[in-house]
Amino acid sequence: MQLANLQERDAVSEQFAYIPEAREPLSNRQVDTIRGQLHKFMLIPIMEHHTRWFDGGPVSIGVEARALGSDPDNMVRGPSIHVCNGDRSEEYIRFDVFGAVLHYHYCLPDAEHNILWGYDPDVNGPMIPWAVAALRDRLPTMLRSAGADQLASEIEQMGWDASVLADVERAATDALKARDDDFDRAKEGMAWMMDWKKVHPQFNTVDEGEY
């Protein structure tokens, strides 16, 4: 069985550009209230064929039309907004606008970790306009929270093309809408997530406490 699992892992590995070193998972504790939790794993890689990219100069913003679920009556859909450096080699911020608990991540590529924050729509309103406003008004600060100090300084000194945010908001809003292929995409998304778990076993584990 172990040999079969290793062979399956090797076959799956070919579809991902980079896979972190495998480590033992810490736990699988799930919580409803999320406040700055340090997760010692890398997030699910972007599904490029479901993503539209917008070039902002020193940053690129991708809007991925996500869907997850194995049952037509129990699936979620919505945008995952990815904030990367200009050549998309590193991701630093991710807003996930789907599921029961809306949330966002600071991605820490050097440590191969991420910091997860829950989003409260009762206080802040719909998440997509809030995320767009945060990128417009707070991008350098958020990048520093993800450890991207040099990129944050470059944006402060040279600026970036924030005009793309109008298209980002439209694309993210479109990703909320029902589509004929929702269930097919949901099954595809679940398979993609499970494949990532096979090659990155610490995925979806939580370090106790807050960061």
N, C-alpha and C positions, 0 to 999 in steps of 0.2 A: 504493500500500500504506500509506504514511504517513497519507494522508487517511482511509482506511478505519479505521486504528487510532485516529485522533483521534475519529472519529465513534463508534466502539465505546466509547472511554473516556468520552465525553460521555453516552452512553446509560446506561452502568453507573453513572456518578457520581450519578444521581438516587436510588439506593437507600441511599446513605450520608449520615448527618447532617452529618459534617464530614470533609473530606479535606485533608491537609497539602499544602503547596507541593511540587511534584515536584522532586526533585533527582537527580543521578546516583548510582546504586548504588555502594557502595565495593567489595564483594566478595561472594562467595557461599560463603565458607569454612565448612565444617561441622565440628564437633568433638564428641567423645564426652564429654570432661570439661569442664564449664562452671563457671567460677568468676568471677562478677562481671563478665561481659562487657557492655560498653556497646554497645547496638544503636541506631543512629541512624535509627530508624523507629518508627512507631506500630503497635501490635499489631492483629491482625484484630479488627474491631468485633464486639461481642456480638450473637449471633443471638437476639433477644428472644423469639421464639416457642418457643425451646428452653430458656428460662431461667425459673427460679423465684426470686423476690426475697423477702428477709427484712429487715424494717425494724428496725434497731438504734438508731434515733434519729439521731445525727449521722453515722452510716454506714449504708449499705445493702449487703447481701451478696447477690450473685446466684450461683446454681448453674446453670450451663449444661450440658446433656447433649450433649457433643461427640461427633462421629464423623467420621472422615476416611478416605478411601481410594477407589480406583477399581476395586478387585477384591475380591469377597467373601472371598477367602482371604488378603487382604493389606490389612486395614483395622484401625483402632484406635478404641476408644471409651473414654469416661470423663468425669469432671467437669472443668470449668474453673470455678474459684471466683473471683469478681470482688469486690473490696472497693472500694466507691465512696463518695463523699460522700452526704449524706442525700438529695439530689434526683437522684442518679445522673448528674450532668453531668460528673463527672471520675472516672476510675478510677485507683487508686493501687497496688493489689497484685493480682496474678493468680497463682493456683496451678493448674498444668496437670497433671492426674493421668491421663495417657494417653501411649501411645507407648513407644519403647524407652528414652528418657532422660526420666525424670520431672524436672520443673523448676518454677521459679516466677520471677515478674518483679516488679521495682519499676517502676511506670509513672511517667514524668516528663512530665505533660501540658504544662507550660510549654515545655519544650525539644522536645517531640514525639519523645522517645527512650524507651528502656527499658533496664533493667539485668537481665540474665539470670543466674540461679543454678541449677546442677544440684542434684538431690536424691539422696542416697545412702540407699536403703532398707535396705541391709545394716547400716548404722550406726544409723539412726534408726527403723527399722521401717516399717510401712505409712504412706503419706503423708497420707491423709485425717485420721486422728487427730492426726498431728503438726501439720498445718496448722491444725486446730481449736484445738489447745493453743497454738500460736503466736499466733493471734488473741486467745485468752482472756488470755494472759499477757504478750504483747509488742506489742500493737497500736500504742500510741503510738510505740514505738521503730521499728517497721516503717514507719509513716506518715512519720516523719522521714527515713527512708532514701529515701522517694519524694518528698521535698521538701514534704510537707504539714505544715509545722510548726504552723500555726495550728489545723488540725484536731486534731493530736496534743495540743496544749495544752488545747483544749476538752474532749477526752475525759479527760485527766488531771484537770481541774478539775471537770467536771460528770458524768463517767461516760458509759456507753452501755449499751444493753440486750443484754448478752452472753447472755441466756437463749435468744436465737435460734440460738445455735451448735448446740444439740441438733438442731434442724430442719435446719440447714445440713449437719450430718454425715449425717443420714438421707438427705437429698436427694442428696448427693454419693455416698454408698454405692449408692443406687438407680441412679445414672448409670453405674455400673460394670457393671450387669447386662445380659445379652444381651436384645435386644428384636427383635420381628418386623420392625421397620422399620429395623434397623441399617444395611443396605446403602443404602437410600434416603437415610437421613440422612448416610451417609458420602459419597455422591455430591454431595448438597446442600452439605455442608461443604467439599468440594474446590472446587465451583463458586464458593462464597462467597469462599474464599481467593483463587482466581484472579481474581475480579472485583476484590477489594481490591488485588491486585498491579497490575492494569491502571491503576487510578487513583492508586496510591501506589507508584511503581516502585522506591523504595528499600526496600520491605518485604523482610524475610528476608535482609538483608545485615548484615555483622558488622564492627565496627571492630577492627583488630588489637590484641591485648594485653588487659589487664585494667583494669577501672575501679576 
